[in-house]
Amino acid sequence: MHRIAALVIAATLAAACNRGDAATRVPPPRTMAEMHIQDAIIQKGDSLIEVADRNRIMGAATANTWLVIISDFQCPYCKMWHDESFAAIKKQYVDTGKLRIAYLNFPLSMHANAMPAAMAAVCAASQGKFWETEDKLFTTQKAWEKLSNPQGFFDSLTTAAGVDVAKQRACVRTERLKPLIQADMARGEASGVQSTPTFFVGTRQLLGAQPLKEFQRVIDSVLAASAKK
């Protein structure tokens, strides 16, 4: 391998939280967005799971290109990407109807509060407040990442996001939506995800908190290719 290529790969992996196990990387059989849509309902007839799953999607239904974010709320590199790139991508591509975004949870076992954070987010999603909660979880990550019991903090975040407090607490306490998180993780593992954040733009995979310009380059390339079809 050329030295420059090796350095680029090393830098990319350094900007990601790694699982630390020996999961085998396999090419995705179809795009993560397609898996998200086709396998969305984990328990047939569970409307709460269906609503929560649907509310993690952002963008116009007419947009044919997807950005799938596979992320861990406690991962510092996921926060880095959110803080540095998410708003710009939303403004440039989502708000203009070019791109749809879906968020999949991939809480790593090395992060003690990642699963409770994911639970807070999906329960908020069942009330239509996923993206408000997602933003608050990342922007306050430093405040809750080392708490021995972060639930009170998460309650205050989701309340500020506009949820019904009683419904939110009941959802979290009963772990009603945990199957949705587990399904997210299974989808990620099936596509060889070993670190967070991992992204799919169409069938193109991007690893780690790469610069905004790199995401723009890849998204523009995928959009251009899609327009030619």
Steps between C-alpha positions, in 0.01 A plus 500: 500500500626846415607701804257786424206260472598333825516835677156599369346174620668533840375857538147397406491216752641728768192721463266219598403298807589137436315197631820328604390154389574299189179546304540401138442772243266393225363712214138608559257289293299817434516857617447568868209725409326213321556274801357772722185534294439135413568362850361795691230327703665275757177376657209483260215714619704697755402850401730667755806338344376594153453865601841518673672343201334736251583808705875436469474587132553858384443641152257506210345171395584593140875497571650183353840520669550400862758583763484236773674597824613212723593660826555477877385796711797465737764470227706823494559466126126469438460825693782655296325415173165621630646830621710567191303357207139406570343847484680589178398175330140547611490855364673420169341167413204411723324836513535527122333164442807318365572261787324294764668412829439201725663448840588152626614439857823311558576541874841353576547293816808708585268798562298441817236764425464442126210255532301719745556794265377297203196394702421863583530590132278225361236561768504868406468391136172325587371849585646662190793658686795291384703768323453754777623238750785386275632854487476551876669168578801586286533861608492402869704179470778622731247567775349150512761259364649419843184509712441182698128538434424735209124443492407818684717700261339330201155570643583871510633493142197328355267726698678799347456333160124504553400145595216397728702425815280219633494316167875544456581360844266205452657421161851509643413306817334213314764495222210477258714612205816306577425259211538795262849576633592132483380483141711805414805327642424180310473695173830670569674175584359334187661778296836462671483809719783492752524862609299816546416715328453304177302644210344374179426745219306276267735203476810706580643447847678769700684416823558739787454872553643605167497869403186663364665550161548124463132438571403768250727343240349154547140622519543712186652201321215268597239763409662554161509127430135465604396784268647315203287191555 
